[in-house]
Amino acid sequence: MNNLATFTSPDTLKLPEEIAARFKPDDEFYVWLEGDTVVLKPVRRVSLKEIVARAEETPDEQPPTMDEVGKIVHEVRRAYRVPGE
């Protein structure tokens, strides 16, 4: 695998094909520096469908409280985190 990325013009970084193939146009990334290393972390959006599906998993007849919804959202986000964080 060719791991070399190229900075081709202002604000443009060309990723190796093997890595770029994992993403779609308009995907967003968190970007930060760690010493001399640039880290790109994909932003994983949680859909409302996923949140509702998690809320429906609760056995209660009552709708979930805001605290319960918050916990569900955190669980879903945790599931989408990039390994190695």
N, C-alpha and C positions, 0 to 999 in steps of 0.2 A: 504494500500500500504506500502511495506517495503522500506523505504527511506535510508537504510544503504548501503553505498558503502564500499568495502574492498580493501585495498592496498595489493595485493597478492604477488608481487615481484617487483624488480626494474623496474620502468617505466610502471607498469600495475595497473590499477584501475578497479575493477569489479563493474559495475553499477547494480542497481536493475533491474530485468527483465522488469518491466513496463516502465522504462526510456530507457533502452538499445534497446527495441523493436522499438523505434522511429528513430533509426539510421541504416545506412548500414555500412558494413565493409569498411575501409579506409576513412570514413568521417573524416573531420578535424575540430578542435575546436581552438578558441582563448582561452587561459587560463591565468588567472591572480589572484592575491591575493587582497582581500579587508579586511584588518585586519587579522582575523583568519579564513576567509571564502575563499574557492577556488571557482572561478567562471569559468564555461565552457560555451562558446558560440559557437554554430555550425557555421561553415563557409558556407555561402550560395553562391555558384557560380552562376553568371549570364551568361546564355548561349548567344552565338551570335544570335541565333534565336529570343530570347526575345528582344534583342537590335534592330534587324532588324524589328521585328513586331511593336515595339514602333515607330520607325522611319517612318514606312509606314503609321502610323496613322495620320501623318501630312498632311494637305490638299494641301500643296505646290507641284508644279511640280518639283521644284529644290530639289536636295539632301540636307539633313540637313547639317548645318555648324558644325564645330567641337564643338562650344559652345553648340549647340542644342543636339548633340550626348552626350556631357558630362552631360547635364541636364537630358537626358533620362536615362543614366546609373545611376545617383544619385537617380532618382525616383524609378527605379527597385530595386536598393540596399536597399533603404528605405523601400520598400514593403516587403523585405525578412528579415528585422531586427527582432530579438527576442523580444517579448513583455517585457516591464519592464525595458528597457534600460534607 
